Structure formats: C-alpha cells, structure tokens
Amino acid sequence: MQTATEIDSNLKNLRYYNQKISELAKQQFDLDHKHSQELGINSVPGGIRFDCIGAIQSACTWIEVYCDNINANLNSAIEQDKILHTKEGGDRE
C-alpha cells in the first residue's frame, strides 16, 4: 500500500496532539479546581466550565478509539497487498 507510511505518520501525529489536548484539559481542570478552592466559584459558569472540560476529555478518549480503528484497518489493508493482484485474491480471472 503506497500511502501506508504517510497514513501511519499522520495517525501518530493525531495521537500525539490528542494526548496534548487531553493533558492541557486536565491541567486546566486542576487549575480551575485549585482556584475554586482558594477563591470560590460562581456555580453556573463553573458548572458549564467543568462540563466543557469533561466533554473535551471524553472527546479525546473517543479520538483514541477512532485512532485504534484506523490503525487496525490500515494493517488489514496492508495485508491485502500480498494477494491484491493475484488469483488468490478472489474473483479475478
């Protein structure tokens, strides 16, 4: 598969940036929690803020699942190289 290396490289980049986003969301959550303990917090905007950060974390988890799916499908597609253009590949005559 001619594009496999590039797909794999982009997938690694996606995983890297997804991890960074997750780490930054966690960092912001910790900062907000610390500040709310020290200074107090307005409950409505604070709740919205924590919900948004939680949604970011959840999305990062799903992105990782999708990356696993892309990787599995990429590996399966690469395996087809061996038989893609042979009689063993199926209905080619």
C-alpha positions as CSV (number, residue, x, y, z in Angstrom):
1,M,0.0,0.0,0.0
2,Q,1.8,3.1,-1.2
3,T,0.2,5.6,1.2
4,A,0.5,3.4,4.3
5,T,3.6,5.1,5.7
6,E,2.1,8.6,5.3
7,I,-1.2,7.4,6.9
8,D,0.7,5.9,9.8
9,S,2.8,9.1,10.2
10,N,-0.4,11.2,10.3
11,L,-2.0,8.8,12.7
12,K,1.0,9.2,15.1
13,N,0.7,12.9,14.8
14,L,-3.0,12.8,15.6
15,R,-2.4,10.6,18.6
16,Y,0.4,13.0,19.8
17,Y,-1.8,16.1,19.6
18,N,-4.8,14.3,21.0
19,Q,-2.7,13.4,24.1
20,K,-1.5,17.0,24.4
21,I,-5.1,18.3,24.3
22,S,-6.1,15.8,26.9
23,E,-3.1,16.8,29.1
24,L,-4.0,20.5,28.7
25,A,-7.6,19.9,29.6
26,K,-6.6,18.1,32.7
27,Q,-4.2,20.9,33.6
28,Q,-7.0,23.5,33.2
29,F,-9.4,21.4,35.3
30,D,-6.8,21.2,38.1
31,L,-6.1,24.9,37.9
32,D,-9.8,25.7,38.0
33,H,-10.4,23.4,40.9
34,K,-7.5,24.9,42.8
35,H,-8.7,28.4,42.2
36,S,-12.2,27.5,43.2
37,Q,-11.0,26.1,46.5
38,E,-9.0,29.2,47.2
39,L,-11.3,31.9,45.8
40,G,-14.7,30.3,45.4
41,I,-16.5,29.9,42.2
42,N,-19.8,31.0,40.5
43,S,-21.7,27.8,40.3
44,V,-23.4,28.2,36.9
45,P,-20.4,29.3,34.9
46,G,-18.2,27.0,36.9
47,G,-20.5,24.0,36.1
48,I,-20.5,24.9,32.5
49,R,-16.7,25.2,32.5
50,F,-16.2,21.8,34.2
51,D,-18.8,20.2,31.8
52,C,-16.9,21.6,28.8
53,I,-13.6,20.4,30.1
54,G,-15.1,17.0,30.8
55,A,-16.5,16.9,27.2
56,I,-13.0,17.7,25.9
57,Q,-11.6,14.8,27.9
58,S,-14.4,12.5,26.6
59,A,-13.8,13.5,23.0
60,C,-10.1,12.8,23.4
61,T,-10.9,9.3,24.6
62,W,-13.1,8.7,21.6
63,I,-10.4,10.1,19.3
64,E,-8.1,7.5,20.7
65,V,-10.6,4.7,20.0
66,Y,-11.0,6.0,16.4
67,C,-7.2,6.0,16.0
68,D,-7.1,2.4,17.1
69,N,-9.8,1.7,14.5
70,I,-7.8,3.5,11.8
71,N,-4.7,1.6,12.7
72,A,-6.4,-1.8,12.6
73,N,-8.0,-1.1,9.2
74,L,-4.6,0.2,7.9
75,N,-2.9,-3.0,9.0
76,S,-5.7,-5.1,7.3
77,A,-5.4,-3.0,4.1
78,I,-1.6,-3.5,4.1
79,E,-2.1,-7.3,4.4
80,Q,-4.1,-7.3,1.2
81,D,-1.0,-6.2,-0.7
82,K,0.1,-9.8,-0.9
83,I,-3.0,-11.0,-2.7
84,L,-4.5,-7.9,-4.2
85,H,-3.4,-8.6,-7.8
86,T,-3.2,-12.4,-7.7
87,K,-5.7,-15.2,-8.4
88,E,-5.7,-16.0,-4.7
89,G,-7.2,-12.6,-4.2
90,G,-10.7,-13.6,-5.2
91,D,-12.8,-13.1,-8.3
92,R,-10.0,-12.0,-10.7
93,E,-9.8,-14.2,-13.8
